[in-house]
Amino acid sequence: MAAIKAMPAEQRLNSPGFVDRYKSAAAAYQDQLETKRRERDKRKRRQVLKAVS
């Protein structure tokens, strides 16, 4: 119980806005993954084109 009281109020699971902050962080992470996937796909496409030409 003392550990919970020592935790800052904005980091607690029941704090107002926690779910919104979590969802926005999750969306930002998904965007990062999508960007990395696109870059990886572009590199693969370029390698295929180099091999064909």
C-alpha positions as CSV (number, residue, x, y, z in Angstrom):
1,M,0.0,0.0,0.0
2,A,2.9,2.4,0.8
3,A,4.3,1.8,-2.7
4,I,1.0,3.0,-4.3
5,K,1.0,6.2,-2.2
6,A,4.6,6.8,-3.2
7,M,3.7,6.6,-6.9
8,P,2.9,9.9,-8.6
9,A,-0.8,10.3,-9.0
10,E,-0.6,10.8,-12.8
11,Q,1.1,7.3,-13.2
12,R,-1.6,5.4,-11.3
13,L,-4.0,3.2,-13.3
14,N,-7.1,5.0,-11.9
15,S,-5.9,8.5,-12.6
16,P,-8.0,10.6,-14.9
17,G,-6.7,10.6,-18.4
18,F,-4.6,7.5,-18.0
19,V,-6.6,5.5,-20.6
20,D,-6.3,8.4,-23.1
21,R,-2.6,8.7,-22.6
22,Y,-2.2,4.9,-23.0
23,K,-4.3,4.9,-26.2
24,S,-2.3,7.8,-27.7
25,A,1.0,6.1,-26.8
26,A,-0.2,2.8,-28.3
27,A,-1.3,4.7,-31.5
28,A,2.1,6.4,-31.7
29,Y,3.9,3.0,-31.3
30,Q,1.7,1.5,-34.1
31,D,2.6,4.4,-36.3
32,Q,6.3,3.7,-35.7
33,L,5.9,0.0,-36.5
34,E,4.0,0.9,-39.7
35,T,6.8,3.3,-40.8
36,K,9.5,0.6,-40.1
37,R,7.5,-1.9,-42.1
38,R,7.1,0.4,-45.0
39,E,10.9,1.1,-45.0
40,R,11.7,-2.6,-44.9
41,D,9.3,-3.3,-47.8
42,K,10.9,-0.5,-49.8
43,R,14.3,-2.0,-49.2
44,K,13.1,-5.4,-50.3
45,R,11.6,-4.0,-53.5
46,R,14.8,-2.2,-54.3
47,Q,16.8,-5.4,-53.8
48,V,14.5,-7.3,-56.2
49,L,14.7,-4.6,-58.8
50,K,18.5,-4.6,-58.6
51,A,18.6,-8.3,-59.0
52,V,16.3,-8.2,-62.0
53,S,18.1,-5.4,-63.8
